[in-house]
């Protein structure tokens, strides 16, 4: 699924840790809408202005975030 001209959902949700731990890192509908807004309103315009951007940690669903000991906030 494309979130914008240059960014896909798989790029934003990619996680080696999720793969290693067999955790699905798919966003729910609310999170997907938020990701679409973030990419469309902020990240894509930044890319258009400055050139390629590499996303190394775009989204962690709650299960993955708990598994790695991430902040709840």
Predicted model as a PDB file, atoms N, CA, C, CB and O in Angstrom, pLDDT in the B-factor column:
MODEL        1                                                                  
ATOM      1  N   UNK A   1       0.837  -1.172   0.000  1.00 94.00           N  
ATOM      2  CA  UNK A   1       0.000   0.000   0.000  1.00 94.00           C  
ATOM      3  C   UNK A   1       0.889   1.245   0.000  1.00 94.00           C  
ATOM      4  CB  UNK A   1      -0.956  -0.007   1.214  1.00 94.00           C  
ATOM      5  O   UNK A   1       1.812   1.362   0.806  1.00 94.00           O  
ATOM      6  N   UNK A   2       0.600   2.157  -0.902  1.00 96.00           N  
ATOM      7  CA  UNK A   2       1.349   3.413  -0.975  1.00 96.00           C  
ATOM      8  C   UNK A   2       0.729   4.423  -0.015  1.00 96.00           C  
ATOM      9  CB  UNK A   2       1.364   3.974  -2.431  1.00 96.00           C  
ATOM     10  O   UNK A   2      -0.485   4.627  -0.008  1.00 96.00           O  
ATOM     11  N   UNK A   3       1.581   5.054   0.799  1.00 96.00           N  
ATOM     12  CA  UNK A   3       1.135   6.125   1.677  1.00 96.00           C  
ATOM     13  C   UNK A   3       1.296   7.477   1.007  1.00 96.00           C  
ATOM     14  CB  UNK A   3       1.905   6.094   2.991  1.00 96.00           C  
ATOM     15  O   UNK A   3       0.605   8.438   1.345  1.00 96.00           O  
ATOM     16  N   UNK A   4       2.220   7.543   0.050  1.00 96.00           N  
ATOM     17  CA  UNK A   4       2.458   8.762  -0.720  1.00 96.00           C  
ATOM     18  C   UNK A   4       3.221   8.373  -1.979  1.00 96.00           C  
ATOM     19  CB  UNK A   4       3.249   9.832   0.121  1.00 96.00           C  
ATOM     20  O   UNK A   4       3.440   7.192  -2.247  1.00 96.00           O  
ATOM     21  N   UNK A   5       3.620   9.372  -2.739  1.00 96.00           N  
ATOM     22  CA  UNK A   5       4.350   9.126  -3.988  1.00 96.00           C  
ATOM     23  C   UNK A   5       5.602   8.278  -3.758  1.00 96.00           C  
ATOM     24  CB  UNK A   5       4.738  10.453  -4.641  1.00 96.00           C  
ATOM     25  O   UNK A   5       5.915   7.414  -4.578  1.00 96.00           O  
ATOM     26  N   UNK A   6       6.319   8.507  -2.665  1.00 96.00           N  
ATOM     27  CA  UNK A   6       7.596   7.837  -2.451  1.00 96.00           C  
ATOM     28  C   UNK A   6       7.658   6.900  -1.253  1.00 96.00           C  
ATOM     29  CB  UNK A   6       8.640   8.847  -2.305  1.00 96.00           C  
ATOM     30  O   UNK A   6       8.701   6.294  -1.011  1.00 96.00           O  
ATOM     31  N   UNK A   7       6.586   6.764  -0.504  1.00 96.00           N  
ATOM     32  CA  UNK A   7       6.641   5.943   0.709  1.00 96.00           C  
ATOM     33  C   UNK A   7       5.511   4.917   0.740  1.00 96.00           C  
ATOM     34  CB  UNK A   7       6.572   6.831   1.954  1.00 96.00           C  
ATOM     35  O   UNK A   7       4.362   5.218   0.418  1.00 96.00           O  
ATOM     36  N   UNK A   8       5.873   3.695   1.138  1.00 95.00           N  
ATOM     37  CA  UNK A   8       4.893   2.620   1.234  1.00 95.00           C  
ATOM     38  C   UNK A   8       4.676   2.242   2.696  1.00 95.00           C  
ATOM     39  CB  UNK A   8       5.347   1.390   0.417  1.00 95.00           C  
ATOM     40  O   UNK A   8       5.513   2.522   3.554  1.00 95.00           O  
ATOM     41  N   UNK A   9       3.557   1.610   2.960  1.00 96.00           N  
ATOM     42  CA  UNK A   9       3.271   1.140   4.316  1.00 96.00           C  
ATOM     43  C   UNK A   9       4.320   0.128   4.761  1.00 96.00           C  
ATOM     44  CB  UNK A   9       1.863   0.517   4.390  1.00 96.00           C  
ATOM     45  O   UNK A   9       4.741   0.155   5.918  1.00 96.00           O  
ATOM     46  N   UNK A  10       4.746  -0.752   3.884  1.00 94.00           N  
ATOM     47  CA  UNK A  10       5.741  -1.762   4.270  1.00 94.00           C  
ATOM     48  C   UNK A  10       7.067  -1.119   4.682  1.00 94.00           C  
ATOM     49  CB  UNK A  10       5.975  -2.742   3.114  1.00 94.00           C  
ATOM     50  O   UNK A  10       7.764  -1.640   5.554  1.00 94.00           O  
ATOM     51  N   UNK A  11       7.418   0.008   4.059  1.00 94.00           N  
ATOM     52  CA  UNK A  11       8.644   0.715   4.419  1.00 94.00           C  
ATOM     53  C   UNK A  11       8.542   1.306   5.826  1.00 94.00           C  
ATOM     54  CB  UNK A  11       8.940   1.823   3.399  1.00 94.00           C  
ATOM     55  O   UNK A  11       9.515   1.293   6.581  1.00 94.00           O  
ATOM     56  N   UNK A  12       7.384   1.814   6.169  1.00 95.00           N  
ATOM     57  CA  UNK A  12       7.180   2.464   7.464  1.00 95.00           C  
ATOM     58  C   UNK A  12       7.029   1.446   8.598  1.00 95.00           C  
ATOM     59  CB  UNK A  12       5.948   3.363   7.408  1.00 95.00           C  
ATOM     60  O   UNK A  12       7.355   1.747   9.747  1.00 95.00           O  
ATOM     61  N   UNK A  13       6.539   0.249   8.283  1.00 96.00           N  
ATOM     62  CA  UNK A  13       6.292  -0.762   9.323  1.00 96.00           C  
ATOM     63  C   UNK A  13       7.370  -1.843   9.385  1.00 96.00           C  
ATOM     64  CB  UNK A  13       4.951  -1.415   9.088  1.00 96.00           C  
ATOM     65  O   UNK A  13       7.293  -2.738  10.227  1.00 96.00           O  
ATOM     66  N   UNK A  14       8.363  -1.774   8.516  1.00 94.00           N  
ATOM     67  CA  UNK A  14       9.422  -2.795   8.478  1.00 94.00           C  
ATOM     68  C   UNK A  14      10.137  -2.867   9.824  1.00 94.00           C  
ATOM     69  CB  UNK A  14      10.440  -2.489   7.347  1.00 94.00           C  
ATOM     70  O   UNK A  14      10.505  -1.843  10.399  1.00 94.00           O  
ATOM     71  N   UNK A  15      10.327  -4.093  10.320  1.00 94.00           N  
ATOM     72  CA  UNK A  15      11.023  -4.277  11.601  1.00 94.00           C  
ATOM     73  C   UNK A  15      11.689  -5.645  11.631  1.00 94.00           C  
ATOM     74  CB  UNK A  15      10.039  -4.126  12.795  1.00 94.00           C  
ATOM     75  O   UNK A  15      11.016  -6.674  11.575  1.00 94.00           O  
ATOM     76  N   UNK A  16      13.013  -5.650  11.718  1.00 93.00           N  
ATOM     77  CA  UNK A  16      13.736  -6.910  11.844  1.00 93.00           C  
ATOM     78  C   UNK A  16      13.390  -7.615  13.158  1.00 93.00           C  
ATOM     79  CB  UNK A  16      15.246  -6.666  11.757  1.00 93.00           C  
ATOM     80  O   UNK A  16      13.327  -8.843  13.210  1.00 93.00           O  
ATOM     81  N   UNK A  17      13.167  -6.840  14.210  1.00 94.00           N  
ATOM     82  CA  UNK A  17      12.802  -7.425  15.501  1.00 94.00           C  
ATOM     83  C   UNK A  17      11.452  -8.116  15.400  1.00 94.00           C  
ATOM     84  CB  UNK A  17      12.770  -6.347  16.602  1.00 94.00           C  
ATOM     85  O   UNK A  17      11.288  -9.224  15.911  1.00 94.00           O  
ATOM     86  N   UNK A  18      10.489  -7.488  14.754  1.00 95.00           N  
ATOM     87  CA  UNK A  18       9.174  -8.111  14.577  1.00 95.00           C  
ATOM     88  C   UNK A  18       9.307  -9.416  13.797  1.00 95.00           C  
ATOM     89  CB  UNK A  18       8.206  -7.147  13.848  1.00 95.00           C  
ATOM     90  O   UNK A  18       8.672 -10.412  14.143  1.00 95.00           O  
ATOM     91  N   UNK A  19      10.115  -9.417  12.764  1.00 95.00           N  
ATOM     92  CA  UNK A  19      10.332 -10.653  11.999  1.00 95.00           C  
ATOM     93  C   UNK A  19      10.965 -11.726  12.864  1.00 95.00           C  
ATOM     94  CB  UNK A  19      11.215 -10.383  10.778  1.00 95.00           C  
ATOM     95  O   UNK A  19      10.525 -12.876  12.862  1.00 95.00           O  
ATOM     96  N   UNK A  20      11.998 -11.350  13.602  1.00 95.00           N  
ATOM     97  CA  UNK A  20      12.710 -12.308  14.444  1.00 95.00           C  
ATOM     98  C   UNK A  20      11.801 -12.897  15.526  1.00 95.00           C  
ATOM     99  CB  UNK A  20      13.922 -11.640  15.089  1.00 95.00           C  
ATOM    100  O   UNK A  20      11.893 -14.085  15.834  1.00 95.00           O  
ATOM    101  N   UNK A  21      10.922 -12.068  16.104  1.00 95.00           N  
ATOM    102  CA  UNK A  21      10.031 -12.522  17.167  1.00 95.00           C  
ATOM    103  C   UNK A  21       8.666 -12.981  16.653  1.00 95.00           C  
ATOM    104  CB  UNK A  21       9.843 -11.418  18.173  1.00 95.00           C  
ATOM    105  O   UNK A  21       7.793 -13.347  17.440  1.00 95.00           O  
ATOM    106  N   UNK A  22       8.488 -12.960  15.344  1.00 96.00           N  
ATOM    107  CA  UNK A  22       7.239 -13.376  14.707  1.00 96.00           C  
ATOM    108  C   UNK A  22       6.046 -12.565  15.235  1.00 96.00           C  
ATOM    109  CB  UNK A  22       7.002 -14.879  14.939  1.00 96.00           C  
ATOM    110  O   UNK A  22       5.004 -13.122  15.582  1.00 96.00           O  
ATOM    111  N   UNK A  23       6.222 -11.240  15.286  1.00 95.00           N  
ATOM    112  CA  UNK A  23       5.175 -10.329  15.724  1.00 95.00           C  
ATOM    113  C   UNK A  23       4.697  -9.536  14.512  1.00 95.00           C  
ATOM    114  CB  UNK A  23       5.683  -9.379  16.860  1.00 95.00           C  
ATOM    115  O   UNK A  23       5.504  -8.950  13.790  1.00 95.00           O  
ATOM    116  N   UNK A  24       3.400  -9.522  14.295  1.00 94.00           N  
ATOM    117  CA  UNK A  24       2.852  -8.704  13.224  1.00 94.00           C  
ATOM    118  C   UNK A  24       2.971  -7.241  13.617  1.00 94.00           C  
ATOM    119  CB  UNK A  24       1.377  -9.081  12.927  1.00 94.00           C  
ATOM    120  O   UNK A  24       2.599  -6.867  14.730  1.00 94.00           O  
ATOM    121  N   UNK A  25       3.475  -6.422  12.733  1.00 95.00           N  
ATOM    122  CA  UNK A  25       3.611  -4.996  13.008  1.00 95.00           C  
ATOM    123  C   UNK A  25       2.652  -4.186  12.141  1.00 95.00           C  
ATOM    124  CB  UNK A  25       5.058  -4.540  12.772  1.00 95.00           C  
ATOM    125  O   UNK A  25       2.993  -3.098  11.678  1.00 95.00           O  
ATOM    126  N   UNK A  26       1.465  -4.716  11.926  1.00 94.00           N  
ATOM    127  CA  UNK A  26       0.465  -4.019  11.125  1.00 94.00           C  
ATOM    128  C   UNK A  26      -0.285  -3.015  11.985  1.00 94.00           C  
ATOM    129  CB  UNK A  26      -0.515  -5.017  10.485  1.00 94.00           C  
ATOM    130  O   UNK A  26      -0.686  -3.337  13.103  1.00 94.00           O  
ATOM    131  N   UNK A  27      -0.479  -1.800  11.476  1.00 96.00           N  
ATOM    132  CA  UNK A  27      -1.235  -0.801  12.223  1.00 96.00           C  
ATOM    133  C   UNK A  27      -2.739  -1.076  12.156  1.00 96.00           C  
ATOM    134  CB  UNK A  27      -0.932   0.600  11.687  1.00 96.00           C  
ATOM    135  O   UNK A  27      -3.230  -1.642  11.180  1.00 96.00           O  
ATOM    136  N   UNK A  28      -3.465  -0.670  13.205  1.00 95.00           N  
ATOM    137  CA  UNK A  28      -4.919  -0.745  13.133  1.00 95.00           C  
ATOM    138  C   UNK A  28      -5.409   0.430  12.290  1.00 95.00           C  
ATOM    139  CB  UNK A  28      -5.567  -0.730  14.565  1.00 95.00           C  
ATOM    140  O   UNK A  28      -4.600   1.233  11.825  1.00 95.00           O  
ATOM    141  N   UNK A  29      -6.713   0.541  12.088  1.00 96.00           N  
ATOM    142  CA  UNK A  29      -7.240   1.592  11.201  1.00 96.00           C  
ATOM    143  C   UNK A  29      -6.899   2.993  11.689  1.00 96.00           C  
ATOM    144  CB  UNK A  29      -8.748   1.458  11.071  1.00 96.00           C  
ATOM    145  O   UNK A  29      -6.539   3.859  10.893  1.00 96.00           O  
ATOM    146  N   UNK A  30      -7.012   3.218  12.997  1.00 96.00           N  
ATOM    147  CA  UNK A  30      -6.707   4.539  13.556  1.00 96.00           C  
ATOM    148  C   UNK A  30      -5.239   4.892  13.326  1.00 96.00           C  
ATOM    149  CB  UNK A  30      -7.036   4.579  15.064  1.00 96.00           C  
ATOM    150  O   UNK A  30      -4.918   6.010  12.923  1.00 96.00           O  
ATOM    151  N   UNK A  31      -4.354   3.933  13.584  1.00 95.00           N  
ATOM    152  CA  UNK A  31      -2.922   4.177  13.390  1.00 95.00           C  
ATOM    153  C   UNK A  31      -2.598   4.359  11.910  1.00 95.00           C  
ATOM    154  CB  UNK A  31      -2.094   3.019  13.974  1.00 95.00           C  
ATOM    155  O   UNK A  31      -1.750   5.181  11.561  1.00 95.00           O  
ATOM    156  N   UNK A  32      -3.258   3.606  11.041  1.00 96.00           N  
ATOM    157  CA  UNK A  32      -3.034   3.744   9.603  1.00 96.00           C  
ATOM    158  C   UNK A  32      -3.410   5.150   9.135  1.00 96.00           C  
ATOM    159  CB  UNK A  32      -3.843   2.686   8.825  1.00 96.00           C  
ATOM    160  O   UNK A  32      -2.675   5.758   8.357  1.00 96.00           O  
ATOM    161  N   UNK A  33      -4.540   5.667   9.599  1.00 97.00           N  
ATOM    162  CA  UNK A  33      -4.926   7.035   9.226  1.00 97.00           C  
ATOM    163  C   UNK A  33      -3.886   8.041   9.710  1.00 97.00           C  
ATOM    164  CB  UNK A  33      -6.313   7.384   9.809  1.00 97.00           C  
ATOM    165  O   UNK A  33      -3.550   8.989   9.001  1.00 97.00           O  
ATOM    166  N   UNK A  34      -3.384   7.828  10.915  1.00 96.00           N  
ATOM    167  CA  UNK A  34      -2.351   8.722  11.447  1.00 96.00           C  
ATOM    168  C   UNK A  34      -1.075   8.658  10.610  1.00 96.00           C  
ATOM    169  CB  UNK A  34      -2.037   8.366  12.906  1.00 96.00           C  
ATOM    170  O   UNK A  34      -0.453   9.682  10.330  1.00 96.00           O  
ATOM    171  N   UNK A  35      -0.690   7.438  10.211  1.00 96.00           N  
ATOM    172  CA  UNK A  35       0.506   7.276   9.374  1.00 96.00           C  
ATOM    173  C   UNK A  35       0.318   7.959   8.022  1.00 96.00           C  
ATOM    174  CB  UNK A  35       0.826   5.780   9.172  1.00 96.00           C  
ATOM    175  O   UNK A  35       1.234   8.600   7.508  1.00 96.00           O  
ATOM    176  N   UNK A  36      -0.878   7.815   7.453  1.00 97.00           N  
ATOM    177  CA  UNK A  36      -1.149   8.460   6.168  1.00 97.00           C  
ATOM    178  C   UNK A  36      -1.019   9.976   6.286  1.00 97.00           C  
ATOM    179  CB  UNK A  36      -2.552   8.086   5.662  1.00 97.00           C  
ATOM    180  O   UNK A  36      -0.460  10.624   5.401  1.00 97.00           O  
ATOM    181  N   UNK A  37      -1.533  10.539   7.372  1.00 96.00           N  
ATOM    182  CA  UNK A  37      -1.421  11.980   7.585  1.00 96.00           C  
ATOM    183  C   UNK A  37       0.020  12.401   7.799  1.00 96.00           C  
ATOM    184  CB  UNK A  37      -2.263  12.406   8.772  1.00 96.00           C  
ATOM    185  O   UNK A  37       0.472  13.389   7.222  1.00 96.00           O  
ATOM    186  N   UNK A  38       0.742  11.659   8.624  1.00 96.00           N  
ATOM    187  CA  UNK A  38       2.148  11.984   8.905  1.00 96.00           C  
ATOM    188  C   UNK A  38       2.983  11.963   7.637  1.00 96.00           C  
ATOM    189  CB  UNK A  38       2.733  11.004   9.925  1.00 96.00           C  
ATOM    190  O   UNK A  38       3.748  12.890   7.370  1.00 96.00           O  
ATOM    191  N   UNK A  39       2.832  10.906   6.862  1.00 96.00           N  
ATOM    192  CA  UNK A  39       3.620  10.797   5.630  1.00 96.00           C  
ATOM    193  C   UNK A  39       3.175  11.839   4.607  1.00 96.00           C  
ATOM    194  CB  UNK A  39       3.495   9.383   5.034  1.00 96.00           C  
ATOM    195  O   UNK A  39       4.009  12.503   3.992  1.00 96.00           O  
ATOM    196  N   UNK A  40       1.874  11.983   4.425  1.00 96.00           N  
ATOM    197  CA  UNK A  40       1.383  12.924   3.423  1.00 96.00           C  
ATOM    198  C   UNK A  40       1.633  14.382   3.752  1.00 96.00           C  
ATOM    199  CB  UNK A  40      -0.063  12.722   3.229  1.00 96.00           C  
ATOM    200  O   UNK A  40       1.936  15.181   2.866  1.00 96.00           O  
ATOM    201  N   UNK A  41       1.507  14.732   5.032  1.00 97.00           N  
ATOM    202  CA  UNK A  41       1.612  16.131   5.431  1.00 97.00           C  
ATOM    203  C   UNK A  41       3.016  16.564   5.843  1.00 97.00           C  
ATOM    204  CB  UNK A  41       0.677  16.390   6.553  1.00 97.00           C  
ATOM    205  O   UNK A  41       3.329  17.754   5.806  1.00 97.00           O  
ATOM    206  N   UNK A  42       3.862  15.618   6.234  1.00 96.00           N  
ATOM    207  CA  UNK A  42       5.181  16.002   6.758  1.00 96.00           C  
ATOM    208  C   UNK A  42       6.339  15.323   6.020  1.00 96.00           C  
ATOM    209  CB  UNK A  42       5.262  15.666   8.237  1.00 96.00           C  
ATOM    210  O   UNK A  42       7.218  15.995   5.481  1.00 96.00           O  
ATOM    211  N   UNK A  43       6.331  13.994   6.001  1.00 96.00           N  
ATOM    212  CA  UNK A  43       7.503  13.285   5.479  1.00 96.00           C  
ATOM    213  C   UNK A  43       7.643  13.438   3.966  1.00 96.00           C  
ATOM    214  CB  UNK A  43       7.420  11.809   5.838  1.00 96.00           C  
ATOM    215  O   UNK A  43       8.744  13.696   3.479  1.00 96.00           O  
ATOM    216  N   UNK A  44       6.552  13.286   3.214  1.00 97.00           N  
ATOM    217  CA  UNK A  44       6.647  13.442   1.753  1.00 97.00           C  
ATOM    218  C   UNK A  44       7.054  14.862   1.366  1.00 97.00           C  
ATOM    219  CB  UNK A  44       5.306  13.087   1.091  1.00 97.00           C  
ATOM    220  O   UNK A  44       7.918  15.024   0.505  1.00 97.00           O  
ATOM    221  N   UNK A  45       6.461  15.900   1.971  1.00 98.00           N  
ATOM    222  CA  UNK A  45       6.937  17.255   1.644  1.00 98.00           C  
ATOM    223  C   UNK A  45       8.415  17.478   1.989  1.00 98.00           C  
ATOM    224  CB  UNK A  45       6.094  18.282   2.377  1.00 98.00           C  
ATOM    225  O   UNK A  45       9.118  18.187   1.269  1.00 98.00           O  
ATOM    226  N   UNK A  46       8.886  16.877   3.085  1.00 97.00           N  
ATOM    227  CA  UNK A  46      10.317  16.982   3.401  1.00 97.00           C  
ATOM    228  C   UNK A  46      11.150  16.318   2.323  1.00 97.00           C  
ATOM    229  CB  UNK A  46      10.624  16.349   4.769  1.00 97.00           C  
ATOM    230  O   UNK A  46      12.169  16.864   1.900  1.00 97.00           O  
ATOM    231  N   UNK A  47      10.725  15.140   1.872  1.00 97.00           N  
ATOM    232  CA  UNK A  47      11.457  14.433   0.827  1.00 97.00           C  
ATOM    233  C   UNK A  47      11.471  15.250  -0.466  1.00 97.00           C  
ATOM    234  CB  UNK A  47      10.836  13.047   0.579  1.00 97.00           C  
ATOM    235  O   UNK A  47      12.493  15.338  -1.147  1.00 97.00           O  
ATOM    236  N   UNK A  48      10.323  15.844  -0.791  1.00 98.00           N  
ATOM    237  CA  UNK A  48      10.250  16.670  -1.998  1.00 98.00           C  
ATOM    238  C   UNK A  48      11.214  17.852  -1.915  1.00 98.00           C  
ATOM    239  CB  UNK A  48       8.816  17.174  -2.215  1.00 98.00           C  
ATOM    240  O   UNK A  48      11.787  18.271  -2.921  1.00 98.00           O  
ATOM    241  N   UNK A  49      11.385  18.384  -0.703  1.00 98.00           N  
ATOM    242  CA  UNK A  49      12.234  19.565  -0.526  1.00 98.00           C  
ATOM    243  C   UNK A  49      13.723  19.243  -0.443  1.00 98.00           C  
ATOM    244  CB  UNK A  49      11.821  20.298   0.715  1.00 98.00           C  
ATOM    245  O   UNK A  49      14.547  19.992  -0.968  1.00 98.00           O  
ATOM    246  N   UNK A  50      14.081  18.123   0.217  1.00 97.00           N  
ATOM    247  CA  UNK A  50      15.510  17.876   0.459  1.00 97.00           C  
ATOM    248  C   UNK A  50      16.068  16.628  -0.204  1.00 97.00           C  
ATOM    249  CB  UNK A  50      15.747  17.779   1.914  1.00 97.00           C  
ATOM    250  O   UNK A  50      17.283  16.428  -0.203  1.00 97.00           O  
ATOM    251  N   UNK A  51      15.214  15.784  -0.769  1.00 97.00           N  
ATOM    252  CA  UNK A  51      15.685  14.581  -1.426  1.00 97.00           C  
ATOM    253  C   UNK A  51      15.390  13.329  -0.602  1.00 97.00           C  
ATOM    254  CB  UNK A  51      17.171  14.687  -1.694  1.00 97.00           C  
ATOM    255  O   UNK A  51      14.639  13.391   0.372  1.00 97.00           O  
ATOM    256  N   UNK A  52      15.970  12.203  -0.982  1.00 95.00           N  
ATOM    257  CA  UNK A  52      15.652  10.928  -0.354  1.00 95.00           C  
ATOM    258  C   UNK A  52      15.791  10.941   1.170  1.00 95.00           C  
ATOM    259  CB  UNK A  52      16.534   9.863  -0.923  1.00 95.00           C  
ATOM    260  O   UNK A  52      16.709  11.541   1.730  1.00 95.00           O  
ATOM    261  N   UNK A  53      14.859  10.264   1.810  1.00 92.00           N  
ATOM    262  CA  UNK A  53      14.827  10.090   3.261  1.00 92.00           C  
ATOM    263  C   UNK A  53      14.698   8.600   3.534  1.00 92.00           C  
ATOM    264  CB  UNK A  53      13.646  10.900   3.923  1.00 92.00           C  
ATOM    265  O   UNK A  53      13.882   7.920   2.913  1.00 92.00           O  
ATOM    266  N   UNK A  54      15.495   8.097   4.453  1.00 90.00           N  
ATOM    267  CA  UNK A  54      15.420   6.684   4.830  1.00 90.00           C  
ATOM    268  C   UNK A  54      14.714   6.573   6.175  1.00 90.00           C  
ATOM    269  CB  UNK A  54      16.842   6.038   4.893  1.00 90.00           C  
ATOM    270  O   UNK A  54      15.148   7.167   7.163  1.00 90.00           O  
ATOM    271  N   UNK A  55      13.638   5.820   6.209  1.00 90.00           N  
ATOM    272  CA  UNK A  55      12.902   5.613   7.455  1.00 90.00           C  
ATOM    273  C   UNK A  55      13.440   4.345   8.106  1.00 90.00           C  
ATOM    274  CB  UNK A  55      11.352   5.511   7.202  1.00 90.00           C  
ATOM    275  O   UNK A  55      13.340   3.257   7.540  1.00 90.00           O  
ATOM    276  N   UNK A  56      14.011   4.495   9.299  1.00 86.00           N  
ATOM    277  CA  UNK A  56      14.574   3.324   9.983  1.00 86.00           C  
ATOM    278  C   UNK A  56      13.661   2.822  11.096  1.00 86.00           C  
ATOM    279  CB  UNK A  56      15.947   3.659  10.557  1.00 86.00           C  
ATOM    280  O   UNK A  56      13.798   1.675  11.522  1.00 86.00           O  
ATOM    281  N   UNK A  57      12.749   3.635  11.572  1.00 82.00           N  
ATOM    282  CA  UNK A  57      11.814   3.220  12.612  1.00 82.00           C  
ATOM    283  C   UNK A  57      10.573   4.089  12.494  1.00 82.00           C  
ATOM    284  CB  UNK A  57      12.452   3.332  14.041  1.00 82.00           C  
ATOM    285  O   UNK A  57      10.470   5.127  13.148  1.00 82.00           O  
ATOM    286  N   UNK A  58       9.639   3.670  11.669  1.00 89.00           N  
ATOM    287  CA  UNK A  58       8.471   4.497  11.407  1.00 89.00           C  
ATOM    288  C   UNK A  58       7.278   4.182  12.277  1.00 89.00           C  
ATOM    289  CB  UNK A  58       8.081   4.364   9.998  1.00 89.00           C  
ATOM    290  O   UNK A  58       6.536   5.088  12.654  1.00 89.00           O  
ATOM    291  N   UNK A  59       7.076   2.921  12.606  1.00 94.00           N  
ATOM    292  CA  UNK A  59       5.892   2.530  13.364  1.00 94.00           C  
ATOM    293  C   UNK A  59       6.177   1.247  14.119  1.00 94.00           C  
ATOM    294  CB  UNK A  59       4.669   2.354  12.437  1.00 94.00           C  
ATOM    295  O   UNK A  59       6.798   0.322  13.594  1.00 94.00           O  
ATOM    296  N   UNK A  60       5.713   1.204  15.365  1.00 94.00           N  
ATOM    297  CA  UNK A  60       5.711  -0.033  16.158  1.00 94.00           C  
ATOM    298  C   UNK A  60       4.315  -0.189  16.727  1.00 94.00           C  
ATOM    299  CB  UNK A  60       6.802  -0.007  17.307  1.00 94.00           C  
ATOM    300  O   UNK A  60       3.816   0.711  17.404  1.00 94.00           O  
ATOM    301  N   UNK A  61       3.677  -1.321  16.461  1.00 92.00           N  
ATOM    302  CA  UNK A  61       2.385  -1.524  17.095  1.00 92.00           C  
ATOM    303  C   UNK A  61       2.614  -1.844  18.570  1.00 92.00           C  
ATOM    304  CB  UNK A  61       1.583  -2.662  16.390  1.00 92.00           C  
ATOM    305  O   UNK A  61       3.743  -2.142  18.960  1.00 92.00           O  
ATOM    306  N   UNK A  62       1.570  -1.789  19.398  1.00 92.00           N  
ATOM    307  CA  UNK A  62       1.759  -1.986  20.842  1.00 92.00           C  
ATOM    308  C   UNK A  62       2.458  -3.297  21.211  1.00 92.00           C  
ATOM    309  CB  UNK A  62       0.428  -1.935  21.527  1.00 92.00           C  
ATOM    310  O   UNK A  62       3.267  -3.313  22.139  1.00 92.00           O  
ATOM    311  N   UNK A  63       2.169  -4.386  20.514  1.00 93.00           N  
ATOM    312  CA  UNK A  63       2.809  -5.673  20.829  1.00 93.00           C  
ATOM    313  C   UNK A  63       4.310  -5.617  20.605  1.00 93.00           C  
ATOM    314  CB  UNK A  63       2.203  -6.793  19.982  1.00 93.00           C  
ATOM    315  O   UNK A  63       5.083  -6.072  21.448  1.00 93.00           O  
ATOM    316  N   UNK A  64       4.724  -5.066  19.482  1.00 94.00           N  
ATOM    317  CA  UNK A  64       6.145  -4.954  19.188  1.00 94.00           C  
ATOM    318  C   UNK A  64       6.816  -3.990  20.163  1.00 94.00           C  
ATOM    319  CB  UNK A  64       6.361  -4.490  17.739  1.00 94.00           C  
ATOM    320  O   UNK A  64       7.915  -4.256  20.649  1.00 94.00           O  
ATOM    321  N   UNK A  65       6.157  -2.879  20.444  1.00 94.00           N  
ATOM    322  CA  UNK A  65       6.730  -1.906  21.362  1.00 94.00           C  
ATOM    323  C   UNK A  65       6.959  -2.519  22.750  1.00 94.00           C  
ATOM    324  CB  UNK A  65       5.818  -0.681  21.467  1.00 94.00           C  
ATOM    325  O   UNK A  65       7.999  -2.277  23.363  1.00 94.00           O  
ATOM    326  N   UNK A  66       6.005  -3.303  23.251  1.00 94.00           N  
ATOM    327  CA  UNK A  66       6.177  -3.984  24.538  1.00 94.00           C  
ATOM    328  C   UNK A  66       7.324  -4.976  24.478  1.00 94.00           C  
ATOM    329  CB  UNK A  66       4.886  -4.701  24.946  1.00 94.00           C  
ATOM    330  O   UNK A  66       8.112  -5.071  25.419  1.00 94.00           O  
ATOM    331  N   UNK A  67       7.426  -5.719  23.375  1.00 93.00           N  
ATOM    332  CA  UNK A  67       8.456  -6.752  23.242  1.00 93.00           C  
ATOM    333  C   UNK A  67       9.862  -6.170  23.295  1.00 93.00           C  
ATOM    334  CB  UNK A  67       8.267  -7.512  21.942  1.00 93.00           C  
ATOM    335  O   UNK A  67      10.788  -6.831  23.764  1.00 93.00           O  
ATOM    336  N   UNK A  68      10.028  -4.941  22.820  1.00 92.00           N  
ATOM    337  CA  UNK A  68      11.369  -4.347  22.837  1.00 92.00           C  
ATOM    338  C   UNK A  68      11.580  -3.420  24.033  1.00 92.00           C  
ATOM    339  CB  UNK A  68      11.612  -3.578  21.548  1.00 92.00           C  
ATOM    340  O   UNK A  68      12.648  -2.826  24.181  1.00 92.00           O  
ATOM    341  N   UNK A  69      10.572  -3.299  24.878  1.00 93.00           N  
ATOM    342  CA  UNK A  69      10.702  -2.444  26.057  1.00 93.00           C  
ATOM    343  C   UNK A  69      10.609  -0.966  25.747  1.00 93.00           C  
ATOM    344  CB  UNK A  69      11.996  -2.717  26.736  1.00 93.00           C  
ATOM    345  O   UNK A  69      11.218  -0.137  26.424  1.00 93.00           O  
ATOM    346  N   UNK A  70       9.830  -0.635  24.704  1.00 91.00           N  
ATOM    347  CA  UNK A  70       9.668   0.758  24.309  1.00 91.00           C  
ATOM    348  C   UNK A  70       8.778   1.520  25.278  1.00 91.00           C  
ATOM    349  CB  UNK A  70       9.095   0.842  22.910  1.00 91.00           C  
ATOM    350  O   UNK A  70       8.061   0.921  26.080  1.00 91.00           O  
ATOM    351  N   UNK A  71       8.828   2.818  25.200  1.00 88.00           N  
ATOM    352  CA  UNK A  71       8.016   3.681  26.046  1.00 88.00           C  
ATOM    353  C   UNK A  71       6.541   3.540  25.697  1.00 88.00           C  
ATOM    354  CB  UNK A  71       8.459   5.139  25.905  1.00 88.00           C  
ATOM    355  O   UNK A  71       6.184   3.377  24.530  1.00 88.00           O  
ATOM    356  N   UNK A  72       5.697   3.604  26.702  1.00 83.00           N  
ATOM    357  CA  UNK A  72       4.251   3.556  26.451  1.00 83.00           C  
ATOM    358  C   UNK A  72       3.727   4.897  25.979  1.00 83.00           C  
ATOM    359  CB  UNK A  72       3.505   3.125  27.708  1.00 83.00           C  
ATOM    360  O   UNK A  72       2.562   5.010  25.598  1.00 83.00           O  
ATOM    361  N   UNK A  73       4.563   5.900  26.000  1.00 79.00           N  
ATOM    362  CA  UNK A  73       4.138   7.240  25.566  1.00 79.00           C  
ATOM    363  C   UNK A  73       4.793   7.563  24.263  1.00 79.00           C  
ATOM    364  CB  UNK A  73       4.479   8.315  26.616  1.00 79.00           C  
ATOM    365  O   UNK A  73       4.576   8.644  23.714  1.00 79.00           O  
TER     366      UNK A  73                                                      
ENDMDL                                                                          
END                                                                             
